[in-house]
Amino acid sequence: MNKLKMFVNNPELWESFVEELEARLEANHKQLEQITETEELHRLQGVARTLRAFMRLRDDVNESK
């Protein structure tokens, strides 16, 4: 995780990354509103969970020893 510290603690890079994640999460939510199949619902929920995990990456990296 130490290799990621330079990335997550660089405000310019990190903020650009989070903006991209937020845009993808918004698109994901729009898709969730329109789906009709249960399998697709589960897939999109997994995508949202993964995007949110990436948004927590800085905290995870900075908390690791």
C-alpha positions in Angstrom: 0.0 0.0 0.0 2.9 2.4 0.5 3.3 2.6 -3.3 -0.2 4.1 -3.4 0.5 6.9 -0.9 2.0 9.2 -3.6 -1.2 8.9 -5.6 -3.8 9.2 -2.9 -2.0 12.1 -1.1 -1.5 14.1 -4.3 -4.5 16.5 -4.2 -4.6 17.2 -7.9 -4.5 13.5 -8.9 -6.8 12.3 -6.1 -9.5 14.9 -6.8 -9.5 14.1 -10.5 -9.8 10.4 -9.7 -12.7 11.0 -7.3 -14.5 13.2 -9.8 -14.3 10.3 -12.3 -15.6 7.8 -9.8 -18.5 10.1 -8.9 -19.4 10.5 -12.6 -19.3 6.7 -13.0 -21.4 6.2 -9.8 -24.0 8.7 -11.1 -24.2 6.9 -14.4 -24.5 3.6 -12.5 -27.4 5.0 -10.5 -29.2 6.1 -13.7 -28.8 2.5 -15.0 -30.2 1.1 -11.7 -33.3 3.2 -12.1 -34.0 1.8 -15.5 -33.3 -1.9 -15.2 -35.9 -4.7 -15.0 -33.8 -7.8 -14.6 -32.7 -9.0 -11.2 -29.3 -10.2 -12.4 -28.6 -6.8 -13.8 -29.6 -5.2 -10.5 -27.1 -7.4 -8.7 -24.4 -6.6 -11.2 -24.9 -2.8 -10.9 -25.0 -3.0 -7.1 -21.6 -4.7 -7.3 -20.3 -1.9 -9.6 -21.6 0.7 -7.1 -19.9 -1.1 -4.2 -16.6 -1.3 -6.0 -16.7 2.4 -7.0 -17.4 3.4 -3.3 -14.5 1.1 -2.2 -12.2 3.1 -4.6 -13.5 6.3 -3.1 -12.3 5.0 0.4 -8.9 4.1 -1.0 -7.1 7.1 0.5 -8.4 6.4 4.0 -7.4 2.7 3.6 -3.9 3.5 2.3 -3.2 6.2 5.0 -4.5 3.9 7.8 -2.3 1.0 6.8 1.0 0.5 8.5 
